[in-house]
Amino acid sequence: MRNIKLVIQYDGSKYRGWQKLGDSDKTIQGKLENVLSEMTKEKIELIGSGRTDAGVHAFKQVANFHTESEMSEEDMLDYLYRYLPQDIVVTEVKEVDEKFHSRYHAKGKKYLYRIWNAKRHNPFLRKYCTHVPEPLDINLMRKATKHLVGEHDFSSFTSLKSKNKSKVREIFSIEIQKENEIVEIMFYGDGFLYNMARIMAGTLIEVGAGRMNADSIPEILAKKDRSLAGPKAPCSGLILYDVEY
């Protein structure tokens, strides 16, 4: 039995997220499994490094599957490119150790959140940036990030309802850059809870717009109350940028 690792890029605009939903083919995982199953003539179950929400994109998603197929890596890559829709591209196919697990072995992830910060939106980037018309104070946003970096209980920054699952994560860094109308926020951490990147982005937008105090972040973290953090930012601006092993 071979273990095959895939590196995948996708535009999530038309999809209901990564995770397969019943028989729906409107998910990234569902589309990939259908093509992989046709390719190998086996029922393929694909393991992703993590889920992305409906409308969220990926510059580098990682997944793996097991197969008896003897098809070469290059032939697999060509087959996938030929039969997947144009908004999903597998950029790498590699046979890996049988114990490799794309989710459990991930050591770090990067999420990029992109904002079009101008009075009027850009029609060409509307699917890949969130439009924020009011001016954003980048220095205030950077000040707020200092409170989020480190190991914290991020209960206030997740939509996850489970009380049994640990909500402690470590954020290694948050970098904010602005060039012309585009603001980019790069979140780098050991892992992210459900909607965590979008809620952190929404909170930073609130700070930048002057609706929230940058120094309120420690109290929001300490109270572990989702209602105290900012709104969940729209899915269109979020990209799974990298997965590290």
Backbone bond lengths (Angstrom), bond angles and torsions (degrees), N, CA, C in turn:
res aa  C-N    CA-C-N  psi(-1)  N-CA   C-N-CA  omega(-1)  CA-C   N-CA-C  phi
1 M - - - 1.471 - - 1.525 110.01 -
2 R 1.313 116.64 125.86 1.461 121.64 -179.95 1.535 110.05 -95.01
3 N 1.320 115.25 148.77 1.464 121.70 175.26 1.527 106.75 -113.34
4 I 1.328 116.57 118.62 1.461 121.91 -174.16 1.532 110.14 -112.73
5 K 1.318 114.21 127.01 1.466 121.06 177.88 1.526 109.59 -98.83
6 L 1.337 116.05 135.89 1.453 122.35 177.21 1.528 110.25 -117.87
7 V 1.308 117.00 141.00 1.467 122.60 167.15 1.526 106.01 -109.89
8 I 1.335 115.85 128.44 1.467 121.00 -168.16 1.526 110.71 -129.43
9 Q 1.334 115.35 139.95 1.458 121.72 170.45 1.523 107.91 -117.01
10 Y 1.337 116.32 142.02 1.466 117.46 176.43 1.525 112.63 -155.09
11 D 1.326 112.77 149.77 1.457 122.70 170.15 1.528 105.60 -93.52
12 G 1.325 116.26 112.50 1.464 119.96 -173.99 1.516 114.97 -85.71
13 S 1.333 118.13 6.77 1.466 121.86 -172.35 1.530 113.56 -53.66
14 K 1.337 116.79 -41.43 1.468 120.39 -173.46 1.527 113.61 -93.72
15 Y 1.322 117.30 -0.58 1.465 120.10 -169.66 1.535 112.95 -109.74
16 R 1.302 114.25 158.73 1.469 120.91 -179.12 1.523 111.86 -90.04
17 G 1.321 115.67 21.95 1.453 121.06 179.00 1.514 111.42 110.05
18 W 1.339 115.39 -176.80 1.462 121.09 179.24 1.516 111.82 -72.58
19 Q 1.320 117.76 -50.36 1.460 122.31 -166.14 1.521 113.08 -69.30
20 K 1.321 115.18 131.53 1.457 121.96 178.19 1.522 110.48 -60.76
21 L 1.336 116.68 136.36 1.460 122.52 -179.02 1.518 108.95 -120.20
22 G 1.321 116.93 98.17 1.457 120.16 -179.77 1.515 111.25 56.59
23 D 1.341 115.83 -127.73 1.461 120.81 -179.35 1.531 112.02 -95.65
24 S 1.334 116.86 6.27 1.459 119.72 -176.85 1.529 111.07 -66.82
25 D 1.332 115.76 136.07 1.462 119.51 175.88 1.526 110.24 -101.97
26 K 1.330 116.70 14.07 1.457 120.52 179.80 1.530 111.27 -93.73
27 T 1.314 117.10 30.70 1.459 122.29 174.25 1.522 108.58 -125.69
28 I 1.316 115.59 156.18 1.469 119.66 179.81 1.525 110.15 -65.13
29 Q 1.326 116.78 -47.42 1.464 120.62 179.70 1.528 111.00 -59.35
30 G 1.336 116.37 -43.03 1.458 120.35 179.94 1.521 112.62 -61.53
31 K 1.332 117.03 -45.08 1.467 120.84 178.33 1.527 111.22 -60.96
32 L 1.347 115.52 -45.61 1.462 119.09 -178.77 1.524 111.95 -65.64
33 E 1.325 117.28 -44.08 1.467 119.65 -178.95 1.516 111.56 -62.54
34 N 1.327 117.20 -38.16 1.468 120.02 178.97 1.528 111.37 -61.82
35 V 1.329 116.34 -45.00 1.469 120.15 -178.90 1.527 110.76 -70.86
36 L 1.333 117.03 -41.07 1.466 120.49 178.41 1.527 111.75 -63.11
37 S 1.329 116.40 -38.58 1.465 120.10 179.35 1.524 111.22 -66.39
38 E 1.335 116.48 -39.37 1.468 120.56 175.60 1.525 110.29 -64.94
39 M 1.312 116.42 -39.92 1.463 121.51 -177.12 1.526 111.95 -65.79
40 T 1.321 116.82 -42.62 1.470 121.18 -174.10 1.524 113.17 -95.37
41 K 1.344 116.65 -13.85 1.472 122.33 -173.12 1.529 110.54 61.68
42 E 1.335 115.70 32.53 1.469 123.84 177.28 1.520 108.17 -132.36
43 K 1.320 116.42 161.59 1.466 119.74 173.04 1.528 107.38 -84.16
44 I 1.313 116.76 109.93 1.463 121.80 -174.74 1.526 110.38 -97.20
45 E 1.328 115.55 133.95 1.459 122.01 172.52 1.530 107.44 -113.99
46 L 1.306 115.11 117.99 1.459 121.85 -174.60 1.523 110.42 -96.53
47 I 1.335 116.10 131.66 1.463 122.23 179.11 1.526 108.39 -104.82
48 G 1.328 117.51 117.98 1.458 121.32 179.98 1.518 111.82 -94.84
49 S 1.328 116.57 158.49 1.468 120.60 178.86 1.516 111.13 -67.82
50 G 1.318 116.81 -19.24 1.459 122.73 179.61 1.509 109.07 172.57
51 R 1.324 115.96 169.15 1.461 120.96 -178.84 1.528 109.79 -90.52
52 T 1.313 115.40 146.73 1.454 120.23 166.94 1.528 107.25 -117.58
53 D 1.340 115.99 145.42 1.459 121.40 -176.73 1.522 111.20 -71.94
54 A 1.326 115.00 169.37 1.460 121.09 173.68 1.522 109.55 -56.18
55 G 1.327 116.60 131.81 1.450 121.65 177.41 1.511 116.13 84.63
56 V 1.343 117.15 -6.45 1.468 121.02 179.95 1.525 109.32 -86.74
57 H 1.322 116.18 144.73 1.459 122.50 -176.09 1.533 111.23 -103.52
58 A 1.321 115.47 169.93 1.467 120.16 175.93 1.516 110.36 -140.75
59 F 1.317 115.42 127.78 1.460 122.01 171.29 1.525 109.77 -87.98
60 K 1.351 114.91 -31.49 1.463 119.43 176.39 1.526 109.75 -150.34
61 Q 1.313 115.49 93.06 1.461 121.98 169.33 1.523 107.09 -98.27
62 V 1.312 117.29 145.61 1.465 121.62 179.68 1.522 108.69 -121.36
63 A 1.328 116.18 138.49 1.460 121.42 178.83 1.521 108.96 -147.17
64 N 1.335 116.30 163.79 1.465 119.62 175.74 1.522 110.33 -144.28
65 F 1.336 115.60 157.36 1.460 121.53 177.39 1.516 109.00 -148.83
66 H 1.326 115.86 159.83 1.468 122.16 179.36 1.530 109.48 -108.22
67 T 1.322 115.15 141.30 1.463 119.91 -176.79 1.525 111.06 -153.05
68 E 1.323 115.20 154.93 1.460 122.48 172.12 1.528 111.06 -94.19
69 S 1.319 116.03 -5.60 1.464 120.45 -176.84 1.527 111.51 -60.37
70 E 1.324 115.65 142.20 1.464 121.54 177.62 1.532 112.04 -100.61
71 M 1.312 116.91 7.59 1.466 121.04 179.01 1.525 110.51 -58.10
72 S 1.303 117.41 140.27 1.462 121.25 -178.97 1.530 110.91 -70.05
73 E 1.331 115.61 159.96 1.458 120.63 178.92 1.529 110.39 -59.81
74 E 1.330 116.90 -42.49 1.467 120.93 -178.01 1.524 111.19 -65.92
75 D 1.338 116.37 -39.52 1.464 119.42 178.63 1.527 111.23 -67.49
76 M 1.336 116.19 -37.28 1.469 119.90 175.54 1.519 110.59 -61.53
77 L 1.324 116.17 -45.69 1.463 121.64 -179.07 1.529 110.35 -59.69
78 D 1.331 116.58 -43.63 1.468 121.10 179.99 1.530 110.97 -67.10
79 Y 1.326 116.94 -41.10 1.466 121.13 -179.78 1.523 110.39 -62.35
80 L 1.328 115.74 -46.62 1.459 120.24 -178.67 1.519 111.45 -63.52
81 Y 1.324 116.56 -38.98 1.461 119.86 178.70 1.535 110.80 -65.41
82 R 1.310 115.26 -35.56 1.463 119.57 -177.80 1.522 112.71 -72.57
83 Y 1.326 117.62 -38.95 1.466 120.19 -169.83 1.533 115.54 -104.83
84 L 1.309 119.10 -13.05 1.456 120.08 175.41 1.525 109.95 -78.99
85 P 1.332 117.45 153.08 1.471 118.92 175.45 1.525 110.45 -64.10
86 Q 1.317 116.35 161.57 1.460 120.83 -173.32 1.527 113.63 -66.09
87 D 1.322 117.79 -19.23 1.462 119.34 -179.37 1.531 113.02 -90.17
88 I 1.330 117.22 7.47 1.476 122.66 173.11 1.524 108.11 -131.49
89 V 1.320 116.97 122.32 1.469 120.87 179.85 1.524 109.38 -131.22
90 V 1.328 116.36 125.26 1.461 121.48 172.17 1.529 106.93 -86.36
91 T 1.326 116.84 119.57 1.468 121.00 -175.36 1.519 112.78 -96.74
92 E 1.343 117.61 -14.55 1.462 120.39 -179.04 1.522 110.29 -152.62
93 V 1.319 116.11 136.26 1.470 123.78 172.85 1.514 107.34 -125.85
94 K 1.324 117.16 125.19 1.459 119.53 -176.87 1.531 110.49 -146.33
95 E 1.336 115.57 131.84 1.463 119.08 174.25 1.523 108.83 -76.83
96 V 1.342 116.28 131.18 1.461 121.81 -175.58 1.526 110.01 -126.43
97 D 1.323 115.03 174.63 1.467 121.07 178.31 1.529 110.21 -55.89
98 E 1.335 115.74 143.79 1.464 120.13 -175.85 1.528 112.68 -61.15
99 K 1.350 117.28 -21.24 1.465 120.31 -178.34 1.530 113.11 -88.14
100 F 1.340 117.48 -7.37 1.466 119.71 -178.11 1.518 110.75 -62.83
101 H 1.334 115.96 133.25 1.460 122.95 178.58 1.524 107.60 -131.48
102 S 1.309 116.78 118.34 1.464 120.51 -171.54 1.525 113.11 -62.46
103 R 1.327 118.05 -29.71 1.469 120.19 -179.67 1.525 111.84 -88.53
104 Y 1.326 117.15 -51.77 1.465 120.47 -173.80 1.526 113.30 -69.13
105 H 1.321 117.79 -26.55 1.465 120.62 -176.15 1.523 113.58 -94.53
106 A 1.326 117.84 -0.62 1.471 120.73 178.65 1.526 109.90 -68.08
107 K 1.326 116.65 130.76 1.468 122.37 -178.48 1.525 112.39 -101.00
108 G 1.309 116.98 -21.86 1.452 120.29 -178.63 1.520 110.86 -165.09
109 K 1.330 115.48 155.43 1.463 120.99 177.82 1.518 109.51 -137.52
110 K 1.320 114.39 151.22 1.459 120.81 173.88 1.527 108.41 -123.15
111 Y 1.315 115.12 130.94 1.455 122.11 173.09 1.521 108.80 -117.32
112 L 1.321 116.65 132.64 1.456 122.28 177.85 1.526 108.65 -107.17
113 Y 1.349 115.53 127.40 1.461 119.39 175.18 1.524 108.58 -113.73
114 R 1.354 116.33 125.91 1.462 121.75 -174.23 1.527 110.40 -114.55
115 I 1.329 114.82 135.18 1.460 122.41 -177.20 1.530 109.21 -125.21
116 W 1.336 116.56 133.25 1.458 121.27 170.14 1.521 106.56 -94.93
117 N 1.324 116.38 105.79 1.456 121.66 -171.78 1.533 110.01 -104.09
118 A 1.326 114.89 84.90 1.461 122.12 -179.96 1.526 107.77 -156.16
119 K 1.334 116.26 161.96 1.467 120.63 -176.41 1.524 111.55 -58.67
120 R 1.333 116.16 -39.45 1.460 120.52 -178.92 1.529 110.18 -116.47
121 H 1.312 116.58 144.48 1.464 120.47 -177.52 1.522 111.47 -73.48
122 N 1.312 116.27 161.90 1.460 123.37 175.80 1.529 107.63 -98.80
123 P 1.342 118.90 115.10 1.466 119.88 -175.53 1.528 113.92 -64.16
124 F 1.328 116.21 -23.91 1.463 119.49 -178.03 1.531 112.34 -82.75
125 L 1.328 116.57 -19.15 1.469 121.06 -178.46 1.526 112.79 -112.56
126 R 1.322 117.74 6.32 1.459 119.91 -172.62 1.530 113.09 -62.80
127 K 1.347 117.48 -25.30 1.469 120.46 178.88 1.530 112.11 -84.90
128 Y 1.334 116.90 -10.23 1.467 120.41 -171.57 1.525 113.07 -126.45
129 C 1.318 117.03 2.39 1.462 122.69 175.52 1.524 108.28 -141.70
130 T 1.325 116.54 149.35 1.458 121.02 171.10 1.528 108.63 -91.05
131 H 1.308 116.27 131.67 1.462 120.50 -179.56 1.526 110.43 -84.89
132 V 1.320 116.25 120.84 1.467 122.57 174.16 1.527 106.59 -122.04
133 P 1.332 118.41 107.24 1.468 120.02 -173.42 1.524 114.83 -75.05
134 E 1.362 117.72 -31.53 1.459 118.94 -177.35 1.530 110.56 -78.64
135 P 1.337 117.86 148.79 1.465 121.09 179.95 1.535 111.03 -59.90
136 L 1.324 115.71 141.58 1.466 121.25 178.10 1.524 109.80 -110.44
137 D 1.329 115.82 134.42 1.463 121.74 176.86 1.532 107.85 -87.95
138 I 1.317 116.26 101.75 1.463 121.59 -174.95 1.536 110.95 -64.76
139 N 1.322 117.89 -35.51 1.466 120.70 179.97 1.523 111.45 -64.41
140 L 1.340 117.36 -39.71 1.466 120.28 176.64 1.527 110.74 -66.05
141 M 1.315 116.33 -38.92 1.468 120.21 178.87 1.527 110.42 -63.86
142 R 1.335 116.43 -42.32 1.467 120.41 177.68 1.526 111.32 -64.15
143 K 1.315 116.39 -36.42 1.468 120.19 177.28 1.531 110.60 -62.01
144 A 1.326 116.47 -41.54 1.470 121.30 179.89 1.520 111.89 -65.88
145 T 1.346 117.33 -34.55 1.467 119.67 -177.49 1.522 112.23 -62.24
146 K 1.332 116.84 -29.50 1.469 120.45 -178.06 1.520 111.57 -61.69
147 H 1.328 116.11 -28.58 1.466 120.25 179.39 1.530 112.17 -79.53
148 L 1.324 116.52 -21.09 1.465 120.89 -178.40 1.525 112.54 -89.65
149 V 1.334 116.28 -25.22 1.467 120.14 -179.49 1.528 109.47 -70.39
150 G 1.334 115.95 139.94 1.462 122.21 -179.28 1.514 110.29 115.15
151 E 1.312 115.77 -174.59 1.471 121.39 179.74 1.521 109.71 -92.70
152 H 1.328 115.48 122.55 1.459 121.02 -178.03 1.521 109.97 -142.85
153 D 1.325 115.23 162.41 1.456 121.13 165.31 1.529 105.97 -84.50
154 F 1.336 116.47 115.43 1.461 121.36 -174.29 1.533 111.97 -98.54
155 S 1.325 117.28 33.59 1.468 121.02 178.94 1.526 112.18 -56.02
156 S 1.325 117.65 -33.78 1.468 121.37 -179.83 1.527 112.40 -74.79
157 F 1.333 116.59 -10.44 1.461 120.89 -174.04 1.527 111.95 -120.83
158 T 1.325 116.42 33.57 1.461 119.55 177.51 1.517 110.34 -146.66
159 S 1.342 115.75 151.97 1.461 121.74 173.66 1.521 110.88 -91.36
160 L 1.330 117.17 0.74 1.466 121.58 -179.17 1.529 110.20 -64.99
161 K 1.331 116.23 126.40 1.462 121.02 -176.72 1.523 113.41 -91.47
162 S 1.326 117.45 -22.81 1.464 121.31 -174.15 1.522 112.11 -59.13
163 K 1.321 115.58 132.62 1.466 120.99 177.18 1.523 111.77 -92.21
164 N 1.330 116.38 -9.94 1.464 120.54 -177.05 1.522 112.87 -91.41
165 K 1.325 117.06 -19.99 1.458 120.78 -177.14 1.528 110.39 -90.80
166 S 1.325 116.22 133.41 1.463 120.33 179.27 1.522 110.86 -62.51
167 K 1.320 115.79 136.45 1.457 121.30 178.04 1.527 110.61 -110.32
168 V 1.316 116.19 19.05 1.460 121.31 176.99 1.526 109.16 -86.26
169 R 1.307 115.84 126.26 1.455 122.23 176.60 1.529 108.61 -139.21
170 E 1.330 115.80 159.96 1.458 119.87 176.19 1.523 109.50 -114.41
171 I 1.321 115.22 124.38 1.464 121.44 173.35 1.522 107.24 -96.93
172 F 1.325 116.58 118.93 1.473 121.22 -177.78 1.529 111.42 -77.44
173 S 1.326 115.95 -39.89 1.470 119.53 -179.18 1.520 109.68 -163.26
174 I 1.345 115.14 155.03 1.463 122.73 170.37 1.517 106.26 -135.17
175 E 1.322 116.24 119.14 1.462 120.80 -179.15 1.522 109.52 -115.65
176 I 1.329 115.91 136.09 1.465 121.42 179.54 1.529 109.18 -121.74
177 Q 1.319 115.40 126.62 1.459 121.56 178.42 1.522 109.00 -127.65
178 K 1.346 116.19 145.78 1.465 120.01 174.41 1.519 109.42 -129.90
179 E 1.322 115.21 128.99 1.465 120.94 175.23 1.517 107.74 -133.36
180 N 1.328 115.59 114.79 1.459 121.71 -173.85 1.529 109.54 55.64
181 E 1.326 118.17 -122.10 1.471 119.72 -176.82 1.522 113.76 -88.66
182 I 1.325 118.60 -7.00 1.465 120.62 -174.04 1.525 111.91 -98.67
183 V 1.336 115.00 125.08 1.463 122.51 173.51 1.523 107.37 -106.89
184 E 1.325 116.65 128.57 1.469 121.12 178.85 1.518 109.95 -118.98
185 I 1.330 115.32 129.62 1.472 121.81 176.83 1.525 107.32 -115.28
186 M 1.330 116.65 119.62 1.460 121.29 178.66 1.527 109.60 -105.75
187 F 1.334 115.45 114.53 1.464 122.31 176.98 1.529 108.73 -97.35
188 Y 1.321 116.85 129.14 1.471 121.73 -179.44 1.520 108.09 -130.09
189 G 1.336 116.20 119.08 1.459 119.74 -177.59 1.510 112.31 -153.02
190 D 1.334 115.39 177.12 1.467 119.61 -179.54 1.526 111.95 -78.25
191 G 1.309 117.09 -14.37 1.455 121.88 178.84 1.517 109.22 173.21
192 F 1.338 116.49 163.19 1.452 120.85 -176.25 1.524 109.82 -133.79
193 L 1.320 115.99 136.22 1.453 122.11 177.07 1.527 110.35 -76.91
194 Y 1.320 115.69 171.05 1.458 122.17 179.69 1.534 110.01 -56.63
195 N 1.334 117.09 121.26 1.470 125.64 179.44 1.528 114.14 66.14
196 M 1.333 118.13 8.39 1.474 120.67 -174.41 1.526 112.65 -60.89
197 A 1.317 118.37 -46.02 1.464 120.83 -178.60 1.525 110.54 -63.39
198 R 1.330 117.35 -40.40 1.462 120.91 -178.95 1.528 111.62 -69.47
199 I 1.320 117.39 -35.60 1.469 119.93 178.97 1.530 110.59 -73.26
200 M 1.330 117.41 -37.83 1.464 119.16 175.07 1.530 109.89 -63.75
201 A 1.331 116.81 -41.99 1.464 120.30 178.50 1.527 110.36 -62.45
202 G 1.322 116.64 -44.46 1.463 120.47 178.99 1.519 112.32 -61.68
203 T 1.326 116.42 -37.74 1.462 121.45 178.20 1.525 110.76 -66.88
204 L 1.326 116.61 -42.91 1.468 120.26 179.23 1.525 111.18 -65.94
205 I 1.315 117.18 -35.50 1.471 120.22 175.52 1.526 110.31 -63.34
206 E 1.327 116.87 -42.63 1.466 120.84 177.67 1.525 111.12 -60.34
207 V 1.324 116.27 -41.60 1.468 120.71 177.72 1.523 110.19 -63.60
208 G 1.327 116.28 -47.67 1.458 120.91 -178.29 1.515 113.14 -62.68
209 A 1.335 116.68 -31.49 1.467 121.64 -179.94 1.528 112.03 -84.94
210 G 1.333 116.88 -3.40 1.458 120.74 177.90 1.507 114.91 84.42
211 R 1.328 117.42 11.70 1.461 120.75 -179.48 1.518 113.41 -92.78
212 M 1.334 116.32 -8.37 1.460 121.30 -179.86 1.523 108.49 -143.27
213 N 1.334 116.32 143.98 1.457 121.50 -179.15 1.531 110.18 -83.74
214 A 1.332 116.49 130.96 1.468 120.77 -179.92 1.523 111.63 -58.29
215 D 1.321 117.13 -33.89 1.465 120.78 -177.02 1.524 113.27 -82.60
216 S 1.340 117.47 4.15 1.473 120.20 176.18 1.525 111.95 -85.36
217 I 1.331 116.76 -9.66 1.474 120.61 -175.64 1.537 112.70 -59.71
218 P 1.350 120.06 -45.59 1.476 118.96 179.77 1.527 112.94 -56.88
219 E 1.323 117.35 -40.34 1.468 120.55 179.49 1.524 110.96 -68.07
220 I 1.344 116.47 -39.43 1.465 120.48 178.12 1.527 110.23 -61.51
221 L 1.327 117.14 -42.88 1.470 120.98 177.33 1.519 110.77 -62.89
222 A 1.334 116.54 -45.15 1.470 121.38 -174.58 1.528 112.04 -64.89
223 K 1.338 117.60 -34.26 1.468 120.16 -175.16 1.524 113.19 -82.20
224 K 1.343 117.88 -13.10 1.470 122.22 175.60 1.530 111.82 51.69
225 D 1.323 114.80 45.44 1.462 121.75 -175.84 1.524 108.64 -126.11
226 R 1.325 116.59 111.10 1.458 121.90 -177.16 1.525 112.38 -55.75
227 S 1.325 118.75 -33.53 1.461 121.38 -175.03 1.521 112.78 -67.65
228 L 1.330 118.02 -15.05 1.463 121.28 -177.09 1.526 112.76 -85.47
229 A 1.319 117.67 -24.85 1.470 121.17 -179.61 1.528 109.96 -80.32
230 G 1.314 116.10 173.62 1.456 120.72 -179.29 1.514 112.57 -71.75
231 P 1.327 117.11 175.57 1.467 120.96 179.65 1.524 111.76 -69.20
232 K 1.308 115.15 160.05 1.466 120.87 174.38 1.520 108.32 -72.24
233 A 1.322 117.39 117.88 1.462 121.11 -178.95 1.525 109.91 -66.89
234 P 1.331 117.99 152.83 1.465 121.37 -178.90 1.531 113.01 -57.63
235 C 1.337 114.87 150.34 1.462 120.81 -175.88 1.530 112.53 -68.05
236 S 1.329 117.47 -27.96 1.467 120.90 -171.71 1.525 113.63 -60.31
237 G 1.339 117.13 -27.91 1.458 119.34 -177.19 1.509 115.20 -84.43
238 L 1.339 117.68 -5.26 1.468 120.56 -171.26 1.525 112.69 -99.31
239 I 1.339 114.51 134.60 1.463 121.66 178.12 1.525 108.74 -132.29
240 L 1.339 116.73 126.17 1.466 119.97 168.45 1.519 106.13 -71.04
241 Y 1.327 116.75 109.80 1.455 121.02 -166.70 1.522 112.45 -92.46
242 D 1.347 116.97 -36.33 1.474 119.05 -176.48 1.513 109.52 -161.62
243 V 1.337 115.85 150.10 1.462 123.36 172.86 1.522 107.03 -128.34
244 E 1.318 116.21 127.98 1.472 120.55 -175.61 1.531 110.66 -109.45
245 Y 1.348 114.67 144.66 1.470 120.89 -179.97 1.524 109.81 -127.69
